[in-house]
Amino acid sequence: MTETNRQWIYARPVTGQLVAENFSYREIPIIDPKQGQVLVRNRLVSTDPANRTYFVMQNYRPKLDPGDVMAGFAIGEVVASRDRRFRIGDVIHGDLGWQDYAIVNSYERSEYVYKCSLGYSDEELIGILGVTGLTAYFGLQEVGRLNAGETVVVGGATGACGAIIGQLAKLAGCRVIGFGGGSEKCRWLVEELGFDAAVDYKGNDPATDLALNCPDGVDFFSDAVGGIVTQSTIPLMKPGARWYHYGNVSTYDSATLDAPVDLGKAMTPTLRKICDDRNLHPRFLLVFDYYCQRLRAEGELAALLKAGKIKAPTTIVEGFEKLPDTLINGTLRGNRYGKLNVRL
Ligand SMILES: NC(=O)c1ccc[n+]([C@@H]2O[C@H](COP(=O)([O-])OP(=O)(O)OC[C@H]3O[C@@H](n4cnc5c(N)ncnc54)[C@H](OP(=O)(O)O)[C@@H]3O)[C@@H](O)[C@H]2O)c1
């Protein structure tokens, strides 16, 4: 804990790959909350691919401008409250930003600002029971609708959402093939998470590797990355196969204000024709649109965790000063297994 509020600022406009020089550090006095506000001390900050999109577009939060405190989901603890609904010691999930202390305006609350359930670790609250676990859960509920014996392909399987999607698909009795970056991560998917097979998207011929693992075609494609993963999977999808397209991480770190994230970048005329012929339609889902069901999903995922039926792989980096490097070299360059967080 510090006496001042350390902050990472989005300092210089992003013009290409994100670099440390896009951020600057400062310390400011801690602000007292006003009527209707609470002061939250951050404990664990989530670094997510979506952080990279905040510089170039508005999505579920306003676009960042240079000079803004870097945004990001975090778990924190209420240390002062001028809103009777929040007490000192309450644990909060929200877009608390890259800073030690955040002011939460209760009158501005959105779906992702809430008091956390008791009895879970910060890592669980921000991962499997938070945005990424629920992205997996609602995607399978709304789009996957899996049946035992089906073949499921998971893009971004080594990441926070994909690791949970793959395990839930295994629990549903499916044959699950995941994409990972490199042989070590592919081994991890099979040996640690119980996937049936894994394909190295950085390998020589991922399309052929995937085809060998899906001799009967693909019933459900969980697509978070686009690029070669999407291009390898579409030709194997059965007519009418379900397609959960919830992100496009392979394109994020090249996005600029002039050329924001392009969700259709992987599509070629040949792939479009396959989609037309087989009635294949990507379905996008924003996890927060389902947050009215958050507590039910949290309860089911927590029960699976407690019963040892699912793992919540997490990588933790220690230290406020590591935030920019963790987003740049961890999240955006793939140096992590499962969910990646920074503990302050
Ligand atoms: N729609 C929603 O509501 C919602 C909610 C949460 C997240 N998302 C989106 O879901 C996606 C995944 O999020 P996450 O939290 O799971 O991210 P994450 O933990 O950082 O994992 C990213 C995954 O993408 C893979 N990847 C990265 N670059 C790739 C490339 N060029 N080609 C193929 N695979 C690549 C990584 O593979 P390796 O590390 O093995 O290389 C890793 O498995 C993001 O696009 C995010 O924006 C959407």
The ligand as a Tripos MOL2 file, in Angstrom:
@<TRIPOS>MOLECULE
LIG
   48    52     1     0     0
SMALL
NO_CHARGES

@<TRIPOS>ATOM
      1 N1        -17.0280  -10.8140  -26.4660 N.am      1 LIG1
      2 C1        -16.7160  -10.6780  -25.1840 C.2       1 LIG1
      3 O1        -17.5620  -10.3140  -24.3540 O.2       1 LIG1
      4 C2        -15.3170  -10.9650  -24.7500 C.ar      1 LIG1
      5 C3        -15.0120  -11.0660  -23.3890 C.ar      1 LIG1
      6 C4        -13.6900  -11.4050  -23.0290 C.ar      1 LIG1
      7 C5        -12.7340  -11.5750  -24.0160 C.ar      1 LIG1
      8 N2        -13.0670  -11.4110  -25.3250 N.ar      1 LIG1
      9 C6        -12.0800  -11.6120  -26.3990 C.3       1 LIG1
     10 O2        -11.6570  -12.9490  -26.3390 O.3       1 LIG1
     11 C7        -10.3590  -13.0600  -26.8760 C.3       1 LIG1
     12 C8         -9.4940  -13.8730  -25.9330 C.3       1 LIG1
     13 O3         -9.4550  -13.2270  -24.6840 O.3       1 LIG1
     14 P1         -8.6460  -13.8990  -23.4960 P.3       1 LIG1
     15 O4         -8.9400  -13.1110  -22.2860 O.co2     1 LIG1
     16 O5         -8.8760  -15.3700  -23.4830 O.co2     1 LIG1
     17 O6         -7.1440  -13.6050  -23.9720 O.3       1 LIG1
     18 P2         -5.7670  -14.2170  -23.4840 P.3       1 LIG1
     19 O7         -5.9040  -14.8610  -22.1680 O.co2     1 LIG1
     20 O8         -4.7370  -13.1530  -23.6460 O.co2     1 LIG1
     21 O9         -5.4950  -15.3590  -24.5680 O.3       1 LIG1
     22 C9         -5.2940  -15.0340  -25.9190 C.3       1 LIG1
     23 C10        -5.2740  -16.3140  -26.7260 C.3       1 LIG1
     24 O10        -5.1660  -15.9750  -28.1000 O.3       1 LIG1
     25 C11        -4.0960  -16.6840  -28.6800 C.3       1 LIG1
     26 N3         -3.4680  -15.8520  -29.7240 N.ar      1 LIG1
     27 C12        -2.8610  -14.6740  -29.5490 C.ar      1 LIG1
     28 N4         -2.4190  -14.2030  -30.7610 N.ar      1 LIG1
     29 C13        -2.7640  -15.1370  -31.6670 C.ar      1 LIG1
     30 C14        -2.5890  -15.2250  -33.0870 C.ar      1 LIG1
     31 N5         -1.9730  -14.2780  -33.7960 N.pl3     1 LIG1
     32 N6         -3.0770  -16.3160  -33.7150 N.ar      1 LIG1
     33 C15        -3.7060  -17.2920  -32.9920 C.ar      1 LIG1
     34 N7         -3.8960  -17.2560  -31.6670 N.ar      1 LIG1
     35 C16        -3.4400  -16.1840  -31.0120 C.ar      1 LIG1
     36 C17        -3.1560  -17.0020  -27.5630 C.3       1 LIG1
     37 O11        -2.4000  -18.1470  -27.9190 O.3       1 LIG1
     38 P3         -0.8990  -18.4520  -27.4100 P.3       1 LIG1
     39 O12        -0.6910  -17.6870  -26.1430 O.co2     1 LIG1
     40 O13        -0.8910  -19.9300  -27.2090 O.co2     1 LIG1
     41 O14         0.0130  -17.9930  -28.4760 O.co2     1 LIG1
     42 C18        -4.1110  -17.2400  -26.4110 C.3       1 LIG1
     43 O15        -4.5740  -18.5610  -26.4360 O.3       1 LIG1
     44 C19        -9.8850  -11.6400  -27.1190 C.3       1 LIG1
     45 O16       -10.0620  -11.3360  -28.4790 O.3       1 LIG1
     46 C20       -10.8170  -10.8110  -26.2770 C.3       1 LIG1
     47 O17       -10.9730   -9.5160  -26.7670 O.3       1 LIG1
     48 C21       -14.3350  -11.1200  -25.7040 C.ar      1 LIG1
@<TRIPOS>BOND
     1     1     2 1
     2     2     3 2
     3     2     4 1
     4     4     5 ar
     5     4    48 ar
     6     5     6 ar
     7     6     7 ar
     8     7     8 ar
     9     8     9 1
    10     8    48 ar
    11     9    10 1
    12     9    46 1
    13    10    11 1
    14    11    12 1
    15    11    44 1
    16    12    13 1
    17    13    14 1
    18    14    15 2
    19    14    16 1
    20    14    17 1
    21    17    18 1
    22    18    19 2
    23    18    20 1
    24    18    21 1
    25    21    22 1
    26    22    23 1
    27    23    24 1
    28    23    42 1
    29    24    25 1
    30    25    26 1
    31    25    36 1
    32    26    27 ar
    33    26    35 ar
    34    27    28 ar
    35    28    29 ar
    36    29    30 ar
    37    29    35 ar
    38    30    31 1
    39    30    32 ar
    40    32    33 ar
    41    33    34 ar
    42    34    35 ar
    43    36    37 1
    44    36    42 1
    45    37    38 1
    46    38    39 2
    47    38    40 1
    48    38    41 1
    49    42    43 1
    50    44    45 1
    51    44    46 1
    52    46    47 1
@<TRIPOS>SUBSTRUCTURE
     1 LIG1         1 GROUP 0 **** ****
